[in-house]
């Protein structure tokens, strides 16, 4: 069994993660993997506009879809408020966020 200091020295650390999974779980995925990210590493998140519905919630008529769009919006707000990451949002594709660990 490794003590905490030994574990930290041997823990896998990477420079990039790409999240394109269950959109309702984006915060959970981000928090699960951010600890493996090296300083100045990136987490790239796809589908942050979700077919334009995040920007135009009035177009969503289905309750389940409205809930999903709300969760994506909460994730975008979450990224904007993380002081330990700098996130830039891009319009290409269906919306991409690139978050750099400070």
Secondary structure as the mmCIF struct_conf table of DSSP 4:
data_model
#
loop_
_struct_conf.conf_type_id
_struct_conf.id
_struct_conf.beg_label_comp_id
_struct_conf.beg_label_asym_id
_struct_conf.beg_label_seq_id
_struct_conf.end_label_comp_id
_struct_conf.end_label_asym_id
_struct_conf.end_label_seq_id
HELX_RH_AL_P HELX_RH_AL_P1 UNK A 4 UNK A 10
BEND BEND1 UNK A 11 UNK A 11
STRN STRN1 UNK A 14 UNK A 19
BEND BEND2 UNK A 21 UNK A 21
HELX_RH_3T_P HELX_RH_3T_P1 UNK A 23 UNK A 25
HELX_RH_AL_P HELX_RH_AL_P2 UNK A 26 UNK A 33
HELX_RH_3T_P HELX_RH_3T_P2 UNK A 34 UNK A 36
STRN STRN2 UNK A 37 UNK A 46
BEND BEND3 UNK A 48 UNK A 49
TURN_TY1_P TURN_TY1_P1 UNK A 50 UNK A 55
HELX_RH_3T_P HELX_RH_3T_P3 UNK A 57 UNK A 59
HELX_RH_AL_P HELX_RH_AL_P3 UNK A 63 UNK A 81
TURN_TY1_P TURN_TY1_P2 UNK A 83 UNK A 84
STRN STRN3 UNK A 85 UNK A 90
BEND BEND4 UNK A 92 UNK A 92
TURN_TY1_P TURN_TY1_P3 UNK A 93 UNK A 94
STRN STRN4 UNK A 96 UNK A 101
#
